[in-house]
């Protein structure tokens, strides 16, 4: 969602299996990368991406994952997966 750090409902089921994996493999380290679309300044989008990554980290920690196993990075609209040139993107 635009200007939001809330995890989309469609992504909710992905958090629990990752938390389970990380609890079984306590030496594994995961980098969580947050993205944003092309609306907004580069700085704003990077910060939004960072906050989104931190939200996932928070949920994993709530699920019992050690914070030391998680790294976060906000990339904003850089190196994005979809084109972001349309609402669907």
NULO-294487 format. One record per residue: residue number from 1; x, y, z of N, C-alpha, C, O in turn. Coordinates in Angstrom, 1 decimal. Each point is the difference from the previous one (the first is absolute). Last residue first. Example, Ala and Ser with C-alpha at 12.3 -4.5 7.8 and 13.67 -1.06 7.14 Angstrom:
+------+--------+--------+--------+--------+---------+--------+--------+--------+--------+--------+--------+--------+
! resi !  neast ! nnorth !    nup ! caeast ! canorth !   caup !  ceast ! cnorth !    cup !  oeast ! onorth !    oup !
+------+--------+--------+--------+--------+---------+--------+--------+--------+--------+--------+--------+--------+
!    2 !   12.8 !   -2.2 !    7.1 !    0.9 !     1.1 !    0.0 !   -0.8 !    1.1 !    0.8 !    0.5 !    1.1 !    0.1 !
!    1 !   -0.2 !   -6.8 !   -0.2 !   -0.9 !     1.2 !    0.0 !    0.9 !    1.2 !    0.0 !    1.0 !    0.0 !    0.7 !
+------+--------+--------+--------+--------+---------+--------+--------+--------+--------+--------+--------+--------+
This chain:
+------+--------+--------+--------+--------+---------+--------+--------+--------+--------+--------+--------+--------+
! resi !  neast ! nnorth !    nup ! caeast ! canorth !   caup !  ceast ! cnorth !    cup !  oeast ! onorth !    oup !
+------+--------+--------+--------+--------+---------+--------+--------+--------+--------+--------+--------+--------+
!   89 !    2.0 !   -2.4 !  -11.4 !    1.4 !    -0.3 !    0.2 !    0.5 !    0.3 !    1.4 !    1.2 !   -0.2 !    0.3 !
!   88 !   -5.7 !    1.1 !   -1.7 !    0.2 !    -1.4 !    0.1 !    1.5 !   -0.4 !    0.3 !    0.3 !   -1.0 !    0.6 !
!   87 !   -1.5 !    5.5 !   -1.6 !   -0.5 !    -0.3 !    1.3 !    0.2 !   -1.5 !    0.3 !    0.3 !   -0.4 !    1.1 !
!   86 !    3.2 !    2.5 !   -4.4 !   -1.4 !    -0.1 !    0.1 !   -0.5 !   -0.3 !    1.3 !    0.8 !   -0.5 !    0.9 !
!   85 !    3.8 !    0.8 !   -1.8 !   -0.5 !     1.0 !   -0.9 !   -1.5 !    0.1 !   -0.1 !   -0.5 !    0.9 !   -0.6 !
!   84 !    3.7 !   -4.0 !    3.1 !   -0.6 !     1.1 !    0.7 !   -0.5 !    1.1 !   -0.9 !   -0.3 !    1.1 !    0.5 !
!   83 !    2.5 !   -5.7 !   -1.2 !    0.3 !     1.2 !   -0.7 !   -0.4 !    1.3 !    0.8 !    0.6 !    1.0 !   -0.1 !
!   82 !    0.7 !   -5.6 !    2.7 !   -1.0 !     0.4 !   -1.0 !    0.4 !    1.3 !   -0.6 !    0.8 !    0.7 !    0.6 !
!   81 !    2.1 !   -2.3 !    2.6 !   -0.4 !    -1.2 !   -0.7 !   -0.9 !    0.3 !   -1.1 !    0.1 !   -0.6 !   -1.1 !
!   80 !    3.8 !    4.0 !    3.0 !   -1.3 !    -0.5 !    0.4 !   -0.4 !   -1.2 !   -0.9 !    0.6 !   -0.2 !   -1.1 !
!   79 !    3.4 !    3.5 !    1.8 !    0.1 !    -1.5 !   -0.1 !   -1.3 !   -0.7 !    0.3 !    0.0 !   -1.0 !    0.6 !
!   78 !   -0.4 !    5.7 !    1.1 !    1.2 !    -0.4 !   -0.7 !    0.0 !   -1.5 !   -0.1 !   -0.3 !   -0.7 !    1.0 !
!   77 !   -2.8 !    3.8 !    1.3 !   -0.4 !    -0.4 !   -1.3 !    1.2 !   -0.4 !   -0.9 !   -0.1 !    0.0 !   -1.2 !
!   76 !    0.4 !   -0.4 !    6.5 !   -0.9 !     0.9 !   -0.7 !   -0.4 !   -0.5 !   -1.4 !   -0.5 !   -1.1 !   -0.1 !
!   75 !    3.5 !   -0.9 !    3.7 !    0.5 !     0.4 !   -1.4 !   -1.0 !    1.0 !   -0.7 !    0.4 !    0.5 !   -1.0 !
!   74 !    1.1 !   -2.5 !    6.3 !   -1.0 !     0.7 !   -0.8 !    0.6 !    0.4 !   -1.4 !    1.0 !    0.7 !    0.0 !
!   73 !    0.2 !   -4.7 !    4.0 !    0.5 !     1.1 !   -0.9 !   -1.2 !    0.5 !   -0.8 !   -0.9 !   -0.7 !   -0.4 !
!   72 !    2.5 !   -2.8 !    4.9 !   -1.0 !     0.7 !   -0.8 !    0.7 !    1.0 !   -0.9 !    1.1 !    0.5 !    0.3 !
!   71 !   -0.2 !   -5.5 !    2.8 !    0.6 !     1.3 !   -0.5 !   -1.1 !    0.7 !   -0.9 !   -0.8 !   -0.7 !   -0.6 !
!   70 !    1.3 !   -3.6 !    4.5 !   -0.8 !     0.7 !   -0.9 !    0.7 !    1.4 !   -0.3 !    0.4 !    0.7 !    0.9 !
!   69 !    0.7 !   -4.1 !    2.5 !    0.0 !    -0.8 !   -1.3 !   -0.7 !    0.8 !   -1.1 !   -0.1 !   -0.5 !   -1.1 !
!   68 !    0.4 !    2.0 !    5.7 !    1.4 !    -0.1 !   -0.5 !    0.1 !   -0.7 !   -1.4 !    1.0 !    0.1 !   -0.7 !
!   67 !   -5.1 !    0.2 !    3.4 !    0.3 !     1.2 !   -0.8 !    1.4 !    0.0 !   -0.6 !    0.2 !    0.6 !   -1.0 !
!   66 !   -3.1 !   -5.1 !    2.1 !    1.0 !     0.9 !    0.6 !    0.3 !    1.2 !   -0.9 !    0.2 !   -0.1 !   -1.2 !
!   65 !   -4.9 !   -2.7 !    1.3 !    1.2 !     0.1 !   -0.7 !    1.0 !    1.0 !    0.7 !   -0.5 !    1.0 !    0.5 !
!   64 !   -4.3 !   -2.0 !    0.5 !    1.0 !    -0.8 !    0.7 !    1.4 !    0.0 !   -0.6 !    0.9 !   -0.7 !    0.4 !
!   63 !   -5.2 !    3.1 !   -1.6 !   -0.1 !    -1.4 !   -0.2 !    1.1 !   -0.9 !    0.6 !    0.0 !   -1.2 !   -0.2 !
!   62 !    0.1 !    6.0 !    0.3 !   -1.2 !    -0.4 !    0.8 !   -0.3 !   -1.5 !   -0.1 !   -0.5 !   -0.6 !    0.9 !
!   61 !    3.9 !    2.4 !   -3.6 !    0.4 !     0.0 !    1.4 !   -1.1 !   -0.4 !    0.9 !    0.1 !   -0.8 !    1.0 !
!   60 !   -1.1 !    1.4 !   -5.5 !    0.8 !    -1.2 !    0.2 !    0.5 !   -0.1 !    1.4 !    0.0 !   -1.1 !    0.6 !
!   59 !   -2.4 !    4.9 !   -1.8 !   -0.9 !    -1.1 !    0.0 !    0.8 !   -1.3 !    0.2 !   -0.5 !   -0.9 !    0.7 !
!   58 !    3.0 !    4.9 !   -1.2 !   -0.8 !     0.0 !    1.2 !   -0.9 !   -1.2 !    0.2 !   -0.1 !   -0.7 !    1.0 !
!   57 !    2.4 !    1.4 !   -5.1 !    0.9 !    -0.4 !    1.1 !   -0.7 !   -0.1 !    1.3 !    0.1 !   -1.0 !    0.8 !
!   56 !   -2.5 !    2.7 !   -4.4 !    0.2 !    -1.4 !   -0.1 !    0.9 !   -0.6 !    1.1 !   -0.3 !   -1.0 !    0.6 !
!   55 !   -0.2 !    5.7 !   -0.8 !   -1.2 !    -0.7 !    0.4 !    0.0 !   -1.5 !   -0.1 !   -0.5 !   -0.7 !    0.9 !
!   54 !    4.2 !    3.3 !   -2.5 !   -0.1 !     0.0 !    1.5 !   -1.3 !   -0.7 !    0.5 !    0.0 !   -0.7 !    1.0 !
!   53 !    0.4 !    1.6 !   -5.6 !    0.9 !    -1.1 !    0.4 !    0.0 !   -0.2 !    1.5 !    0.0 !   -1.1 !    0.5 !
!   52 !   -2.3 !    4.8 !   -2.2 !   -0.7 !    -1.3 !   -0.4 !    0.9 !   -1.2 !    0.4 !   -0.6 !   -1.0 !    0.5 !
!   51 !    2.4 !    5.3 !    0.1 !   -1.1 !    -0.3 !    1.0 !   -0.7 !   -1.3 !   -0.3 !   -0.4 !   -0.7 !    0.9 !
!   50 !    3.6 !    2.1 !   -4.0 !    0.6 !    -0.3 !    1.2 !   -1.0 !   -0.4 !    1.1 !    0.2 !   -0.9 !    0.7 !
!   49 !   -1.7 !    2.7 !   -4.8 !    0.5 !    -1.4 !   -0.2 !    0.6 !   -0.5 !    1.3 !   -0.2 !   -1.2 !    0.4 !
!   48 !   -1.0 !    5.7 !   -0.4 !   -1.2 !    -0.9 !    0.0 !    0.4 !   -1.4 !   -0.2 !   -0.5 !   -0.9 !    0.7 !
!   47 !    3.9 !    4.0 !   -1.2 !   -0.4 !    -0.1 !    1.4 !   -1.3 !   -0.9 !    0.2 !    0.0 !   -0.8 !    0.9 !
!   46 !    1.6 !    1.7 !   -5.3 !    1.0 !    -0.8 !    0.8 !   -0.4 !   -0.2 !    1.4 !    0.1 !   -1.1 !    0.6 !
!   45 !   -2.7 !    4.0 !   -3.2 !   -0.2 !    -1.4 !   -0.4 !    0.9 !   -0.9 !    0.7 !   -0.3 !   -1.2 !    0.4 !
!   44 !    0.9 !    5.8 !    0.2 !   -1.3 !    -0.4 !    0.6 !   -0.2 !   -1.5 !   -0.2 !   -0.3 !   -0.8 !    0.9 !
!   43 !    3.9 !    2.8 !   -3.1 !    0.3 !    -0.1 !    1.5 !   -1.3 !   -0.5 !    0.7 !    0.1 !   -0.9 !    0.8 !
!   42 !   -0.4 !    1.8 !   -5.5 !    0.9 !    -1.1 !    0.3 !    0.2 !   -0.2 !    1.5 !    0.0 !   -1.2 !    0.5 !
!   41 !   -4.5 !    3.6 !   -1.8 !    1.4 !     0.2 !   -0.2 !    0.8 !   -1.2 !    0.2 !   -0.5 !   -1.0 !    0.7 !
!   40 !   -4.7 !    0.5 !   -2.3 !    0.8 !     0.6 !    1.1 !    1.5 !    0.2 !   -0.4 !    0.4 !   -0.4 !   -1.0 !
!   39 !   -3.1 !   -3.4 !   -1.5 !   -0.6 !     1.3 !    0.5 !    0.8 !    0.5 !    1.2 !    0.5 !   -0.8 !    0.8 !
!   38 !    0.2 !   -3.4 !   -3.1 !    0.8 !     1.1 !   -0.5 !   -0.6 !    1.4 !    0.4 !    0.6 !    1.0 !   -0.3 !
!   37 !   -1.1 !   -5.6 !    3.4 !   -0.2 !     0.3 !   -1.5 !    0.7 !    1.3 !   -0.3 !    0.7 !    0.6 !    0.8 !
!   36 !    1.2 !   -3.9 !    3.0 !   -1.1 !     0.9 !   -0.2 !   -0.2 !    0.2 !   -1.5 !    0.9 !   -0.4 !   -0.8 !
!   35 !    1.8 !   -3.4 !    4.5 !   -0.1 !     0.8 !   -1.2 !   -1.2 !    0.9 !    0.1 !   -0.8 !   -0.1 !    0.9 !
!   34 !    4.4 !   -3.1 !    2.4 !   -1.3 !     0.6 !   -0.2 !    0.1 !    0.9 !   -1.2 !    1.0 !    0.7 !   -0.3 !
!   33 !    1.7 !   -5.3 !    2.4 !    0.1 !     1.2 !   -0.8 !   -1.4 !    0.6 !   -0.2 !   -0.9 !   -0.7 !   -0.5 !
!   32 !    3.8 !   -2.8 !    3.9 !   -1.3 !     0.4 !   -0.4 !    0.1 !    1.3 !   -0.7 !    0.4 !    1.0 !    0.6 !
!   31 !    3.1 !   -5.3 !    0.7 !   -0.2 !     1.4 !   -0.3 !   -1.3 !    0.3 !   -0.5 !   -0.5 !   -0.6 !   -1.0 !
!   30 !    2.7 !   -3.5 !    4.3 !   -0.9 !     0.4 !   -1.1 !    0.0 !    1.6 !   -0.1 !   -0.1 !    0.7 !    0.9 !
!   29 !    3.0 !   -5.3 !    1.3 !   -0.2 !     1.5 !    0.1 !   -0.8 !    0.4 !   -1.3 !    0.4 !   -0.5 !   -1.1 !
!   28 !    0.8 !   -4.3 !    4.3 !   -0.3 !     0.6 !   -1.2 !   -0.3 !    1.5 !    0.2 !   -0.6 !    0.4 !    1.0 !
!   27 !    1.4 !   -3.7 !    2.4 !    1.2 !     0.7 !   -0.5 !   -0.3 !    0.7 !   -1.3 !    0.9 !    0.8 !   -0.5 !
!   26 !   -4.2 !   -3.5 !    2.9 !    0.3 !     1.2 !    0.7 !    1.3 !    0.7 !   -0.4 !    0.2 !    1.2 !    0.4 !
!   25 !   -3.9 !   -4.7 !   -2.2 !    1.3 !     0.3 !   -0.5 !    0.5 !    1.3 !    0.7 !    0.1 !    1.1 !   -0.6 !
!   24 !   -4.4 !   -2.6 !    1.7 !    0.7 !    -1.3 !   -0.2 !    1.5 !    0.1 !   -0.4 !    0.8 !   -0.8 !    0.3 !
!   23 !   -3.5 !    4.7 !    0.1 !    0.1 !    -0.6 !    1.3 !    0.7 !   -1.4 !    0.0 !    0.7 !   -0.4 !    0.9 !
!   22 !   -1.7 !    2.7 !   -5.0 !    1.1 !     0.7 !    0.8 !    0.1 !   -0.6 !    1.4 !    1.1 !    0.1 !    0.5 !
!   21 !   -4.6 !   -1.8 !   -3.2 !    1.3 !    -0.3 !   -0.6 !    1.1 !    0.6 !    0.8 !    1.0 !   -0.7 !    0.3 !
!   20 !   -5.4 !    1.9 !    0.9 !    0.3 !    -1.4 !    0.4 !    1.4 !   -0.4 !   -0.6 !    0.8 !   -0.6 !    0.8 !
!   19 !   -2.4 !    4.8 !   -2.1 !    0.4 !     0.0 !    1.5 !    0.3 !   -1.4 !    0.4 !    1.0 !   -0.2 !    0.8 !
!   18 !   -2.6 !    0.7 !   -5.1 !    1.4 !     0.6 !    0.1 !    0.4 !    0.0 !    1.4 !    1.2 !   -0.4 !    0.3 !
!   17 !   -5.6 !   -1.0 !   -1.2 !    1.0 !    -1.0 !   -0.4 !    1.4 !    0.5 !    0.1 !    1.0 !   -0.7 !    0.3 !
!   16 !   -4.4 !    3.8 !    0.8 !    0.1 !    -1.1 !    0.9 !    1.0 !   -1.1 !   -0.4 !    0.8 !   -0.4 !    0.8 !
!   15 !   -2.0 !    4.2 !   -3.6 !    0.9 !     0.4 !    1.1 !    0.2 !   -1.2 !    0.9 !    1.1 !   -0.3 !    0.5 !
!   14 !   -3.9 !    0.4 !   -4.5 !    1.4 !    -0.2 !   -0.3 !    0.8 !    0.2 !    1.3 !    1.2 !   -0.4 !    0.0 !
!   13 !   -6.1 !    1.2 !   -0.4 !    0.4 !    -1.4 !    0.2 !    1.5 !   -0.3 !   -0.2 !    0.5 !   -1.1 !    0.3 !
!   12 !   -2.4 !    5.6 !   -0.9 !    0.0 !    -0.5 !    1.4 !    0.5 !   -1.4 !    0.1 !    0.8 !   -0.3 !    0.9 !
!   11 !   -1.6 !    3.0 !   -5.0 !    1.3 !    -0.3 !    0.4 !    0.1 !   -0.6 !    1.4 !    1.0 !   -0.6 !    0.4 !
!   10 !   -5.1 !    2.2 !   -2.4 !    0.5 !    -1.1 !   -0.9 !    1.4 !   -0.5 !    0.4 !    0.4 !   -1.1 !   -0.3 !
!    9 !   -2.4 !    4.9 !    2.5 !   -0.6 !    -1.2 !    0.4 !    0.5 !   -1.2 !   -0.8 !    0.2 !   -1.1 !    0.5 !
!    8 !    2.8 !    5.4 !    0.1 !   -1.2 !    -0.3 !   -0.7 !   -0.4 !   -1.4 !    0.4 !    0.8 !   -0.9 !    0.3 !
!    7 !    1.9 !    4.4 !    2.8 !    0.2 !    -1.2 !   -0.8 !   -1.3 !   -0.4 !   -0.7 !   -1.1 !    0.0 !    0.7 !
!    6 !    2.6 !    5.1 !    0.9 !   -0.8 !    -1.2 !    0.4 !    0.3 !   -1.2 !   -1.0 !    0.0 !    0.3 !   -1.2 !
!    5 !    1.6 !    4.4 !    1.1 !    1.0 !    -1.1 !    0.4 !   -0.8 !   -1.3 !    0.3 !    0.7 !   -1.0 !    0.4 !
!    4 !   -1.8 !    5.6 !   -3.7 !   -0.3 !    -0.9 !    1.1 !    1.1 !   -1.0 !    0.2 !    0.6 !   -0.4 !   -0.9 !
!    3 !   -1.6 !    3.7 !   -2.9 !    0.4 !     0.7 !    1.3 !   -0.4 !   -0.8 !    1.2 !   -0.4 !    0.6 !    1.0 !
!    2 !   -1.7 !   -2.7 !   -5.1 !    0.7 !     1.2 !    0.0 !    0.2 !    0.6 !    1.3 !   -0.9 !    0.1 !    0.8 !
!    1 !    0.4 !   -5.4 !   -1.4 !   -0.8 !     1.2 !    0.0 !    0.9 !    1.3 !    0.0 !    1.1 !    0.0 !    0.6 !
+------+--------+--------+--------+--------+---------+--------+--------+--------+--------+--------+--------+--------+
